[in-house]
Each structure stands twice: as structure tokens, then as C-alpha cells.
Amino acid sequence: MKNKITLLLVCIASMTIYSQKVKVAKADKNYDKFAYIDAIKTYERVFEKGYKTPDMLQKLGNAYYFNADLEKAAKWYGELFALTQEVEPEYYYRYAQSLKAMKDYKKADEMLVKFNQKSGNDLRAKLATAQKDYLAVIRKNSGRYTIENAGINSDKSDYGSAYLGNKVVFASARDTGGFAGRKHTWTNESFTNLYQAEMGAEGGLTKAERFGNKLNSKFHESTPVFTKDGKTVYFTRNNFLNGKKGKDAEKATLLKVYRATLNGDQWENITELPFNSDNYNVAHPALSKDEKTLYFASNMPGTLGQSDIFKVAIKGDGSYGTPENLGNIINTEGRETFPFVSSDNEMYFASDGHPGLGGMDIFVSKLDNQTYKEAINVGEPLNSSKDDFSFIINNTTRLGYVSSNRDGGQGSDDIYRFKENKKLECEQFLSGVVTDKQTGLPIANAKVTLSDSNFNRLRDVITDAEGKFDFGKVDCNSKYYLKTERPEYTTVETPTITAKETGKTFVPVELEKAVQPIKTGDDIAKKFKINIIYFDLDKSNIREDAAIDLAKILDVMEQNPTMEVDIRSHTDCRQTAKYNESLSDRRAKSTMAWLIKNGINKSRLTAKGYGESQLVNNCPCEPTNKSSCSEAEHQANRRSEFIITKL
């Protein structure tokens, strides 16, 4: 009996394991077809019965991750890491992103450190390492927006806004009319169609209704962008045209970008763009300010990560150039998608590859001379710990829209309206004034040349009647050189560094006459900006650096043959006053001897030492001959002066 019971239990166990494996196999099939909702249900039922493998937990975590339910993804990735640490580096990153969605930033950062250790040259790892204080940076960028529900959200998915005159066109999985009942197995919601809503003065949306029936099909349509005249639209749709559905090698229907034109009140001539393919996704189009460049997201060959942002030229004849990847300033090994280019040439996009708060965050990169600058997280409350994407903004009103699956929404994705109260971009304005150093009066018609830190000339301006100049907007936290020149004046080059914060940088420039007037009693060294002739402690010999400066004194006296000069030498306070007077006198005589040796007639020179009787700073030593002053302060007292006694 015992043997029969044992055999029966073994048979039951074998049948149970077999049944579970069949269920897992079915779930795997659904997973590979991107039918994530079906896969989730099967995997979870099997897990509850105690059956689990790393592969199943990876797929279960991924199913939630790619459905943007990051809290549940964190649960299953946690189960995965509890089972084994031997997983691909990518799972460390996905787990970190999922933990951020739960605002567990400490543990997320720990996973990012491990991701960095395991991932080699992954750009996301490098960014995480370089931006360890990313949360502080995000906090600094935060608080610039007010944000609220846009007013037209349903209990389904609503996202992907676009401007069309005084309306906003968006995608929604709400009631799809004749196609009701068709649900996408990935999200368990109806396929999305395009809708439009009227836009109020403060950005509130009302009267949502279906848009452009001929654009909508029985599959997904989303993320349109319209030309300024409203007569051309680019939009995303599943691979479906003229009643035919295209599939890749795995039988999946991917995304493509289509173009249509408006004829009267009907959208016609729906055509797919030539760089689409059945074998990769092309989605979420955006137009440049001049409408000569189309941006889009894709995983086409040449992609750095899971999806990248590309651009392609729109030629005058309506054809297209070759798509170009925007490079690793924008793209990472993660997901970069939903591009938008503002009228200020700012590239906004969603990313989970750059350091953020969790899920996808909105980033902005300034386009300057065809080069993208560092991507910056726009901060809270626009970004949340969940997915935030599909950002658009009107640069005149500073009103815009963003899509998000953040907590507190009505559906799986919602559209939020916002107002930007303060720009993120640091703005510095560089100006100044040029004056005569002797008189303090403004100098008009001086030429001021602005150069960058590598001395590359940027632009020139001429000072006005008040000596003022203005270069306008320049980069923050940057070094510049200002070269100022004017006939009869000595040209000067003035370095300046702009502040890190928005504001103004004002640079006063003083010019000196190229020919300097001199009179009896002037010190040649001060008048001609000649360094003071210094001596070593307790020495009277001429140092090598002093000889260079004495050569300048020599030249001045050679150019003015009737000039007579009194050389006055001074010491610091160390040693006794009597000793210092004697030492300074030797130094004065040594200086005079050098000038005589080099051709100046002795009759034109006198020399006297004043010891420590004329200190230039508060460094006396009497009566102890000791001082707490620094060596540099004592050095300033050891000097020679060249006073003109006759011209």
C-alpha cells in the first residue's frame, strides 16, 4: 500500500509538473508574441503553485516592465534576484528603474553600482557613475512647472498630444466605435485611435471626439505631428495599409510612420515613409522648426540601445534623406523615444537610459550649431517615479502637455497640461564699458572682440558714445576673452567667466594711452608697469629676474637721454635698522652700477638706501627684529624705486 501511495504521489507530482510546464510553454509563446497580459496571468498562476525558474521570473518581470507597471516589475525582479544573481547586466538596470518607481532610490543606486560593474562600456553605467548626485541635480531643476489633469482623460490609455491650430490631437484607447471589442493582448485595452479636443486659454481640453476617420484603422494610431499650415500629418500606426497587415519574421506587427495630406476636410494619400521596415519599429514623429527635418524613434540597424532617436532630411521634392542616429549625447543603451523640437531649438525626449526618477523621464537638450548639448532632466513635478513621456510646449505661452502613468490618474496613461513658470536653461548676458584709465572717461568707437576659451573669435562689437558694449546672450559657466582695441591706446585682453546661474555678467575695461606722459617725481617702475626690482634676503646682488626688469628701466632712460633718476632701495624689517640701512644702500649702489655698466652716464644717476624706514605694509620688527608676516609680505618691502628728478 505504501508503495502504491508513493507511486500515486509521484504520478500526481509528475502530472502537476508536466501541467505547469505546459502552462509555462503557453505563456512563453504569448510572451514571444508580445501578448504580455496573457503571459502575466499564466506565469503568476504557475508561480503560486511553487514552480519558478530564472527564465520565467525574467519574463514575468519584463512583462510588467514593458507594460510600464514598474511596481509589479520590481516585485518579480526581486524574486529573480532572490533566486539567483547570475543574470544578464540588463536585469540589474531594469530592477533599478523599477525600484525608482517605488522611490526606493537607495536600493536602486546599489543595483546601478552592480550594473556598472557588470556592464563594461554601457553608456548608462557611465552616466550613472558620472552623475552620482543626479537626485540633487533633479531637485535643483524641479519646481518650475504647475501641472494638472488636462480634462479629457478616460479610464483607458490617453497619450501623445500634438498641436493643430486651437485643437490638440491625441491617441486614446477609449470606445473605438465599430472596432469595439478588439483588444490588444499586450495591454488588454482597445487599440488606440486619434482623437481631437478643443484647447482653452489656460490649456484645458474639452469636447474630445474622434479625429480624421480615414487616418484611424482597426490597429494602433498615435503620436501625430502636423505641419504649421495644418495640411500634412505624420503619425504612427501599426504596419497596416490598404487592408493589408505586415509582419516581421516573428509574425509580429510592428510600428511605422505614415504621412497623409488634407484635401478639403478629408485626410488622403496615406503613405508609409520609405525608411520603414517590416523588421523594426519606426514611431513617434516630430518636426524641426523649419519643417525640413523629421525626428523619430526606432530600433532600426545602427541603434545604440533598445530604441534611439533618429533624424532624416525632408527634401524639397518631397523625398527623404538617409536616417541619422542622433548619437550618444541623446541616445543610450536604454530607451530614448517621443522626441519633440521646440521653436527655441530644444530637443525634448523621454528616456529611461539617462539618470532619472524612475521609468521614463523627460529630458531636454539644446541644439546649437547642429550639435546637441548635455541632456538635462527637467525635474519634478513634470517627471515622476513612473513613465513620463510625449512632451510638447508652446514657447510663447509656456503652456504644454505631457503624458504619464503616474499615480492618481484616471487611466493607464493620462494627458496632463502644464505651465512652465521658469525656464530650465541658464541664460547669461555679457556686456561692459570701456573707459580711459587715467581720466575715467568713456571711450567710444573701441572695438571689442569676444573669443571662447580656446581663443576662437566669436563676434565683434563697437562701443557706443558712453563706452558701452553688449554681446547679448552667451553660455553660462563659460570662460571668454574680450580683446579691446582703439587707436592711441594699448590693446588689452580681459578674461571673464560667466556665472552658473541665469543673470548678467558686466565687464569693465580700462585702456591706457600707448604714449604715457611723465613728469618729475614719477616712479618709472609704476608708470611703465615695470615690476619692482626685488632682492633675496640679506643680499645685494642683482637677480636674473631683476636684470630683466632693469633692462626696461635702461630702455626708458635710453629713449629719454636728458632724464635723471634717483634710485631708492628698501629692505624688510628683519635684522637691525642700522644693518638694513647699510644693506639697502649697497642694493641701491648695485642697481646704479648695473645701469652704468650697461651704458647710462653716472651723472644721470643717484642712489640711496632707506633700510626699513619706508615699509609698504604693516610688517615692523622693532625692537625684537622678529615678525609674524609671511615671506611674500617681507618680499614686498625689499624693493627699488626709480624716481625721475629731471627731464
MARZABA-260370 format. One record per residue (C-alpha): residue in one letter; x, y, z. Coordinates in steps of 0.2 Angstrom, whole numbers, padded with zeros to 4 digits, always signed. Layout:
AXYZ;...
END
This chain:
M+0000+0000+0000;K+0014+0012+0005;N+0022+0008-0012;K+0006+0012-0021;I+0003+0028-0012;T+0021+0033-0015;L+0019+0029-0034;L+0002+0038-0034;L+0010+0053-0026;V+0025+0053-0039;C+0012+0051-0053;I+0002+0066-0047;A+0018+0076-0044;S+0024+0071-0062;M+0007+0076-0069;T+0007+0093-0059;I+0025+0097-0065;Y+0020+0092-0083;S+0004+0103-0082;Q+0014+0118-0076;K+0027+0116-0089;V+0013+0116-0102;K+0007+0132-0095;V+0024+0140-0095;A+0026+0134-0113;K+0010+0143-0117;A+0015+0158-0108;D+0032+0159-0116;K+0023+0158-0133;N+0012+0173-0128;Y+0027+0182-0121;D+0036+0180-0138;K+0021+0187-0147;F+0021+0202-0135;A+0004+0196-0128;Y+0010+0201-0111;I-0007+0202-0102;D-0010+0183-0106;A+0008+0179-0101;I+0007+0188-0085;K-0009+0178-0080;T-0001+0161-0084;Y+0016+0165-0076;E+0008+0171-0060;R-0004+0156-0058;V+0011+0144-0061;F+0022+0154-0048;E+0008+0152-0035;K+0010+0133-0036;G+0028+0134-0032;Y+0035+0132-0050;K+0048+0145-0054;T+0064+0147-0065;P+0075+0162-0068;D+0069+0162-0086;M+0051+0163-0080;L+0054+0177-0067;Q+0064+0187-0080;K+0049+0186-0092;L+0036+0189-0079;G+0046+0205-0073;N+0049+0210-0091;A+0030+0208-0095;Y+0026+0221-0082;Y+0041+0232-0086;F+0037+0234-0104;N+0019+0237-0099;A+0025+0251-0088;D+0019+0243-0072;L+0035+0246-0063;E+0030+0242-0045;K+0025+0224-0050;A+0040+0223-0061;A+0050+0227-0045;K+0042+0213-0036;W+0046+0200-0049;Y+0064+0206-0052;G+0066+0205-0033;E+0060+0186-0034;L+0073+0184-0048;F+0087+0191-0038;A+0082+0181-0023;L+0083+0165-0034;T+0100+0169-0042;Q+0112+0184-0045;E+0118+0176-0061;V+0108+0186-0073;E+0112+0197-0088;P+0118+0215-0083;E+0102+0222-0091;Y+0091+0215-0077;Y+0101+0225-0064;Y+0096+0240-0074;R+0078+0236-0075;Y+0077+0231-0057;A+0085+0248-0053;Q+0072+0258-0064;S+0058+0248-0056;L+0064+0252-0038;K+0065+0270-0043;A+0046+0269-0047;M+0044+0264-0029;K+0055+0278-0024;D+0067+0266-0016;Y+0082+0276-0023;K+0095+0269-0011;K+0092+0251-0016;A+0091+0257-0034;D+0108+0266-0033;E+0115+0250-0026;M+0109+0240-0041;L+0116+0253-0053;V+0133+0251-0045;K+0132+0232-0048;F+0126+0236-0066;N+0141+0247-0069;Q+0152+0233-0063;K+0145+0220-0074;S+0141+0230-0090;G+0158+0236-0096;N+0156+0251-0108;D+0137+0253-0107;L+0134+0272-0108;R+0120+0271-0095;A+0133+0264-0082;K+0145+0278-0087;L+0131+0291-0084;A+0126+0283-0068;T+0144+0284-0062;A+0147+0302-0068;Q+0131+0308-0061;K+0131+0301-0044;D+0122+0316-0037;Y+0109+0315-0050;L+0095+0317-0037;A+0102+0333-0031;V+0103+0340-0049;I+0085+0334-0052;R+0079+0343-0036;K+0088+0359-0042;N+0079+0358-0059;S+0062+0355-0050;G+0048+0366-0045;R+0047+0375-0062;Y+0030+0369-0068;T+0012+0368-0062;I+0003+0353-0068;E-0014+0346-0068;N-0026+0334-0077;A-0029+0340-0095;G-0048+0337-0093;I-0052+0324-0107;N-0044+0308-0100;S-0054+0292-0100;D-0052+0276-0089;K-0041+0269-0103;S-0025+0275-0111;D-0024+0293-0117;Y-0007+0300-0123;G+0003+0308-0137;S-0003+0325-0139;A+0000+0337-0154;Y-0005+0354-0159;L-0017+0358-0173;G-0022+0376-0173;N-0033+0379-0157;K-0035+0360-0155;V-0025+0346-0148;V-0025+0329-0157;F-0020+0314-0146;A-0021+0295-0145;S-0034+0286-0135;A-0040+0268-0131;R-0057+0274-0126;D-0073+0267-0136;T-0067+0264-0153;G-0084+0263-0161;G-0085+0250-0175;F-0070+0241-0168;A-0076+0239-0150;G-0072+0223-0143;R-0055+0222-0152;K-0042+0222-0138;H-0023+0221-0139;T-0016+0207-0129;W-0001+0217-0124;T-0011+0230-0114;N-0028+0221-0113;E-0036+0238-0119;S-0043+0243-0136;F-0032+0248-0150;T-0029+0267-0149;N-0036+0279-0162;L-0033+0298-0164;Y-0045+0310-0156;Q-0046+0329-0155;A-0051+0341-0141;E-0053+0360-0140;M-0039+0369-0131;G-0044+0383-0119;A-0034+0399-0115;E-0025+0390-0100;G-0023+0374-0109;G-0038+0365-0103;L-0045+0352-0115;T-0064+0349-0119;K-0075+0341-0131;A-0065+0326-0136;E-0070+0317-0152;R-0064+0306-0165;F-0052+0314-0177;G-0049+0310-0195;N-0058+0294-0198;K-0048+0289-0213;L-0032+0290-0203;N-0039+0278-0190;S-0039+0259-0193;K-0043+0244-0183;F-0025+0244-0176;H-0015+0257-0167;E-0014+0275-0172;S-0004+0288-0161;T+0008+0302-0159;P+0004+0313-0174;V+0013+0329-0179;F+0006+0342-0191;T+0015+0355-0202;K+0011+0373-0197;D-0001+0375-0211;G-0011+0360-0205;K-0011+0352-0222;T+0001+0337-0219;V+0002+0325-0204;Y+0015+0312-0200;F+0008+0299-0187;T+0012+0282-0180;R+0002+0266-0185;N+0004+0248-0184;N+0011+0240-0200;F-0006+0241-0209;L-0011+0250-0225;N-0024+0247-0238;G-0032+0232-0229;K-0015+0223-0228;K-0006+0219-0212;G+0013+0217-0212;K+0023+0206-0200;D+0041+0203-0196;A+0050+0186-0196;E+0042+0183-0179;K+0025+0186-0185;A+0023+0202-0175;T+0015+0218-0182;L+0027+0232-0179;L+0025+0251-0179;K+0028+0263-0194;V+0027+0281-0198;Y+0014+0287-0211;R+0011+0303-0220;A-0006+0310-0225;T-0012+0326-0233;L-0028+0336-0231;N-0039+0338-0245;G-0054+0349-0240;D-0059+0341-0224;Q-0053+0324-0228;W-0036+0316-0224;E-0030+0307-0240;N-0014+0300-0248;I-0009+0289-0233;T+0008+0283-0237;E+0022+0275-0227;L+0039+0283-0226;P+0052+0274-0236;F+0064+0270-0222;N+0050+0260-0213;S+0053+0241-0212;D+0043+0226-0208;N+0058+0221-0197;Y+0060+0235-0185;N+0049+0249-0177;V+0048+0267-0183;A+0037+0278-0172;H+0033+0295-0164;P+0037+0308-0177;A+0042+0326-0174;L+0046+0341-0185;S+0060+0353-0184;K+0056+0372-0183;D+0059+0374-0202;E+0050+0358-0205;K+0065+0352-0216;T+0070+0338-0203;L+0059+0324-0197;Y+0064+0316-0180;F+0058+0299-0174;A+0061+0284-0163;S+0067+0267-0170;N+0076+0251-0166;M+0082+0251-0184;P+0100+0245-0188;G+0113+0257-0181;T+0103+0259-0165;L+0113+0260-0149;G+0100+0254-0137;Q+0083+0247-0136;S+0076+0262-0146;D+0085+0278-0152;I+0080+0294-0159;F+0085+0297-0177;K+0083+0312-0189;V+0080+0312-0208;A+0081+0326-0220;I+0064+0331-0229;K+0070+0336-0246;G+0062+0350-0257;D+0055+0337-0269;G+0046+0328-0255;S+0059+0314-0254;Y+0069+0309-0239;G+0087+0308-0235;T+0096+0294-0225;P+0091+0292-0207;E+0105+0298-0195;N+0106+0292-0177;L+0107+0307-0165;G+0122+0300-0156;N+0127+0296-0138;I+0123+0313-0131;I+0105+0309-0133;N+0104+0290-0135;T+0109+0277-0123;E+0108+0258-0122;G+0091+0260-0115;R+0075+0268-0122;E+0075+0285-0130;T+0059+0290-0138;F+0045+0303-0141;P+0055+0317-0147;F+0049+0335-0148;V+0058+0350-0155;S+0053+0367-0148;S+0053+0383-0158;D+0069+0388-0147;N+0078+0373-0155;E+0077+0362-0139;M+0075+0344-0141;Y+0064+0336-0128;F+0063+0317-0127;A+0058+0303-0115;S+0072+0291-0108;D+0075+0278-0096;G+0093+0277-0100;H+0098+0294-0093;P+0098+0296-0074;G+0080+0299-0068;L+0067+0297-0055;G+0060+0280-0062;G+0053+0274-0078;M+0055+0286-0092;D+0058+0304-0088;I+0058+0320-0099;F+0075+0327-0104;V+0080+0342-0114;S+0095+0345-0125;K+0099+0362-0133;L+0103+0361-0151;D+0117+0373-0155;N+0126+0374-0172;Q+0120+0356-0176;T+0127+0350-0160;Y+0117+0343-0146;K+0122+0348-0128;E+0121+0338-0112;A+0104+0330-0109;I+0096+0338-0093;N+0082+0330-0083;V+0068+0344-0082;G+0064+0339-0064;E+0048+0337-0054;P+0033+0338-0055;L+0034+0336-0074;N+0043+0320-0070;S+0038+0307-0058;S+0043+0290-0052;K+0033+0282-0066;D+0033+0284-0085;D+0033+0302-0091;F+0033+0305-0110;S+0026+0314-0125;F+0031+0332-0120;I+0025+0346-0131;I+0026+0365-0127;N+0021+0382-0134;N+0036+0393-0132;T+0026+0409-0132;T+0013+0404-0119;R+0024+0392-0110;L+0009+0380-0109;G+0011+0362-0114;Y+0006+0344-0112;V+0014+0328-0106;S+0008+0310-0104;S+0011+0299-0089;N+0005+0284-0080;R+0009+0292-0063;D-0001+0288-0048;G-0018+0297-0046;G-0023+0296-0064;Q-0039+0291-0072;G-0032+0278-0085;S-0017+0268-0088;D-0009+0283-0096;D-0016+0301-0095;I-0013+0318-0103;Y-0008+0332-0091;R-0007+0350-0095;F+0006+0361-0088;K+0013+0379-0087;E+0032+0382-0086;N+0034+0396-0074;K+0053+0397-0075;K+0065+0391-0089;L+0077+0377-0086;E+0090+0384-0097;C+0103+0396-0089;E+0104+0412-0098;Q+0119+0424-0096;F+0120+0441-0105;L+0138+0448-0107;S+0140+0467-0108;G+0153+0480-0101;V+0160+0498-0103;V+0177+0504-0109;T+0185+0519-0100;D+0201+0529-0100;K+0211+0523-0085;Q+0219+0540-0082;T+0203+0551-0084;G+0189+0538-0081;L+0180+0545-0096;P+0171+0533-0108;I+0180+0528-0124;A+0168+0527-0139;N+0172+0518-0155;A+0183+0505-0147;K+0182+0488-0155;V+0179+0473-0143;T+0181+0456-0149;L+0173+0441-0140;S+0183+0424-0140;D+0179+0407-0132;S+0191+0398-0120;N+0201+0392-0135;F+0203+0409-0142;N+0191+0406-0156;R+0184+0423-0162;L+0165+0423-0159;R+0160+0441-0164;D+0165+0459-0163;V+0155+0475-0156;I+0159+0493-0156;T+0157+0504-0140;D+0144+0517-0141;A+0146+0536-0136;E+0145+0530-0117;G+0159+0517-0120;K+0146+0503-0118;F+0146+0487-0127;D+0134+0472-0127;F+0136+0454-0133;G+0119+0449-0128;K+0116+0430-0123;V+0131+0419-0120;D+0133+0402-0112;C+0133+0400-0093;N+0148+0394-0083;S+0160+0398-0098;K+0176+0407-0100;Y+0178+0420-0113;Y+0191+0433-0118;L+0187+0451-0123;K+0201+0459-0133;T+0198+0478-0133;E+0207+0490-0145;R+0207+0508-0150;P+0220+0519-0159;E+0231+0528-0147;Y+0228+0516-0134;T+0236+0500-0128;T+0226+0484-0133;V+0221+0473-0118;E+0214+0456-0117;T+0202+0453-0102;P+0197+0435-0097;T+0180+0433-0089;I+0170+0418-0083;T+0151+0419-0083;A+0140+0413-0069;K+0132+0396-0067;E+0115+0404-0064;T+0104+0415-0075;G+0109+0433-0074;K+0121+0446-0081;T+0140+0447-0082;F+0147+0465-0083;V+0165+0468-0088;P+0173+0485-0085;V+0188+0488-0096;E+0201+0501-0094;L+0213+0507-0108;E+0229+0516-0106;K+0236+0528-0118;A+0250+0520-0129;V+0261+0535-0126;Q+0262+0539-0107;P+0265+0557-0101;I+0278+0558-0087;K+0284+0572-0075;T+0297+0575-0062;G+0293+0565-0047;D+0285+0550-0056;D+0292+0532-0052;I+0297+0524-0069;A+0293+0507-0062;K+0275+0511-0058;K+0272+0522-0073;F+0278+0509-0086;K+0271+0494-0076;I+0288+0488-0073;N+0290+0475-0059;I+0298+0481-0043;I+0317+0476-0043;Y+0317+0463-0029;F+0332+0456-0019;D+0335+0440-0010;L+0335+0441+0009;D+0352+0449+0015;K+0358+0450-0002;S+0363+0465-0014;N+0367+0456-0030;I+0356+0458-0045;R+0344+0443-0048;E+0341+0436-0065;D+0323+0441-0065;A+0328+0458-0058;A+0340+0460-0073;I+0326+0458-0085;D+0316+0472-0077;L+0331+0483-0075;A+0333+0481-0094;K+0316+0490-0096;I+0322+0505-0085;L+0338+0505-0096;D+0327+0507-0111;V+0317+0521-0104;M+0332+0531-0100;E+0340+0527-0117;Q+0324+0534-0125;N+0325+0549-0114;P+0343+0555-0114;T+0341+0570-0103;M+0331+0560-0090;E+0340+0559-0072;V+0334+0546-0060;D+0336+0544-0041;I+0337+0525-0036;R+0329+0522-0019;S+0332+0504-0011;H+0322+0497+0003;T+0323+0482+0014;D+0311+0472+0025;C+0312+0474+0044;R+0322+0459+0049;Q+0339+0462+0056;T+0343+0479+0064;A+0339+0496+0057;K+0357+0501+0055;Y+0361+0484+0046;N+0346+0486+0035;E+0351+0504+0030;S+0368+0498+0025;L+0361+0484+0016;S+0349+0494+0006;D+0362+0507+0002;R+0373+0493-0005;R+0357+0487-0016;A+0355+0505-0022;K+0373+0506-0027;S+0372+0489-0035;T+0357+0494-0046;M+0366+0510-0051;A+0382+0500-0055;W+0372+0489-0067;L+0364+0503-0076;I+0381+0512-0078;K+0389+0496-0084;N+0375+0495-0097;G+0378+0512-0104;I+0370+0525-0093;N+0381+0540-0088;K+0385+0541-0070;S+0380+0559-0069;R+0362+0555-0073;L+0360+0543-0058;T+0360+0545-0039;A+0357+0531-0027;K+0352+0529-0008;G+0347+0516+0004;Y+0332+0519+0016;G+0333+0502+0025;E+0316+0498+0034;S+0311+0516+0036;Q+0298+0516+0022;L+0289+0499+0024;V+0274+0497+0012;N+0264+0486+0024;N+0262+0483+0042;C+0277+0472+0045;P+0288+0480+0058;C+0301+0470+0068;E+0307+0483+0081;P+0313+0481+0094;T+0315+0461+0093;N+0319+0460+0074;K+0306+0447+0073;S+0289+0447+0063;S+0274+0436+0060;C+0272+0442+0042;S+0274+0430+0028;E+0289+0429+0016;A+0278+0436+0002;E+0274+0452+0013;H+0293+0454+0018;Q+0297+0452-0001;A+0286+0467-0005;N+0296+0478+0007;R+0313+0473-0002;R+0312+0484-0017;S+0319+0498-0028;E+0311+0514-0034;F+0316+0524-0049;I+0311+0542-0046;I+0313+0555-0060;T+0322+0570-0054;K+0325+0579-0070;L+0318+0578-0088;
END
